[in-house]
Amino acid sequence: MSKKNYLKLTAYLCLIVLSGCQQMNDKRSQYVRNRSQDYLKSSVIAPLQVPEDLSLPAAYEVYPLPKDIPELGSLQPVSLIPPGFGSELN
């Protein structure tokens, strides 16, 4: 196969693949449901009722809030650069 024919074949294959991608993009709503507005249909449910002889699941204690929250003016800025990033390794 000559180089010219190889380039033509490659161009045709790229065109077919890209047109297929466009077809899938046009029909995406048929295959993938848009869930961006689902929160508007949500409702409030009663909290989990745990029997007295059992304890609450550990999921309720994953992110406990601190008891003493510092004043906003007393906070100092921190660097977002990880330690050792950009420095020479010895």
GROMACS elastic network, one bead per residue, 0.5 to 0.9 nm:
[ bonds ]
;  ai    aj funct       b0    kb
    1     4     6  0.82835   500
    1     5     6  0.64021   500
    1     6     6  0.65782   500
    2     5     6  0.53232   500
    2     6     6  0.61979   500
    2     7     6  0.87473   500
    3     7     6  0.62166   500
    3     8     6  0.86858   500
    4     7     6  0.52314   500
    4     8     6  0.63385   500
    4     9     6  0.87194   500
    5     8     6  0.50444   500
    5     9     6  0.61220   500
    5    10     6  0.85406   500
    6     9     6  0.51433   500
    6    10     6  0.61504   500
    6    11     6  0.86177   500
    7    10     6  0.50350   500
    7    11     6  0.61046   500
    7    12     6  0.86089   500
    8    11     6  0.50773   500
    8    12     6  0.61681   500
    8    13     6  0.85913   500
    9    12     6  0.51280   500
    9    13     6  0.61530   500
    9    14     6  0.86098   500
   10    13     6  0.51410   500
   10    14     6  0.61684   500
   10    15     6  0.85970   500
   11    14     6  0.51376   500
   11    15     6  0.61634   500
   11    16     6  0.86913   500
   12    15     6  0.50472   500
   12    16     6  0.62013   500
   12    17     6  0.86295   500
   13    16     6  0.51183   500
   13    17     6  0.61446   500
   13    18     6  0.85383   500
   14    17     6  0.51533   500
   14    18     6  0.60294   500
   14    19     6  0.84809   500
   15    18     6  0.52337   500
   15    19     6  0.60710   500
   15    20     6  0.85395   500
   16    19     6  0.52326   500
   16    20     6  0.61798   500
   16    21     6  0.87317   500
   17    20     6  0.51212   500
   17    21     6  0.63612   500
   17    22     6  0.88438   500
   18    21     6  0.50466   500
   18    22     6  0.63896   500
   18    23     6  0.87822   500
   19    22     6  0.50450   500
   19    23     6  0.63118   500
   19    24     6  0.87911   500
   20    23     6  0.50666   500
   20    24     6  0.63793   500
   20    25     6  0.86453   500
   21    24     6  0.51787   500
   21    25     6  0.61890   500
   21    26     6  0.87354   500
   22    26     6  0.61960   500
   22    27     6  0.87075   500
   23    26     6  0.51854   500
   23    27     6  0.63850   500
   23    28     6  0.85536   500
   24    27     6  0.51716   500
   24    28     6  0.58136   500
   25    28     6  0.51056   500
   25    29     6  0.83824   500
   26    29     6  0.76591   500
   27    30     6  0.55274   500
   27    31     6  0.71178   500
   27    32     6  0.89677   500
   28    31     6  0.53439   500
   28    32     6  0.58071   500
   28    33     6  0.83867   500
   29    32     6  0.53184   500
   29    33     6  0.61076   500
   29    34     6  0.73161   500
   30    33     6  0.73263   500
   32    35     6  0.89779   500
   34    37     6  0.76412   500
   34    38     6  0.84710   500
   35    38     6  0.53243   500
   35    39     6  0.83553   500
   36    39     6  0.75389   500
   37    40     6  0.57442   500
   37    41     6  0.76762   500
   38    41     6  0.55395   500
   38    42     6  0.68310   500
   39    42     6  0.51308   500
   39    43     6  0.86298   500
   40    43     6  0.85562   500
   45    48     6  0.89062   500
   46    49     6  0.82417   500
   48    56     6  0.87427   500
   49    56     6  0.89166   500
   50    53     6  0.82800   500
   50    54     6  0.64742   500
   50    55     6  0.68843   500
   50    56     6  0.65264   500
   50    57     6  0.89850   500
   51    54     6  0.55478   500
   51    55     6  0.77514   500
   52    55     6  0.73570   500
   55    58     6  0.87832   500
   56    59     6  0.81630   500
   56    60     6  0.71454   500
   56    61     6  0.89480   500
   57    60     6  0.62272   500
   57    61     6  0.80827   500
   58    61     6  0.54980   500
   58    62     6  0.68838   500
   59    62     6  0.55146   500
   59    63     6  0.86517   500
   60    63     6  0.76844   500
   60    64     6  0.82021   500
   61    64     6  0.56590   500
   65    68     6  0.89409   500
   65    69     6  0.88539   500
   66    69     6  0.63375   500
   69    72     6  0.88407   500
   70    73     6  0.84283   500
   70    74     6  0.67801   500
   70    75     6  0.72554   500
   71    74     6  0.54344   500
   71    75     6  0.70635   500
   72    75     6  0.58115   500
   73    76     6  0.82164   500
   79    82     6  0.78605   500
   81    84     6  0.84098   500
   81    85     6  0.67210   500
   81    86     6  0.88927   500
   82    85     6  0.55373   500
   82    86     6  0.89465   500
   83    86     6  0.87661   500
   83    87     6  0.87513   500
   84    87     6  0.54540   500
   84    88     6  0.80090   500
   84    89     6  0.81920   500
   85    88     6  0.85524   500
   86    89     6  0.89955   500
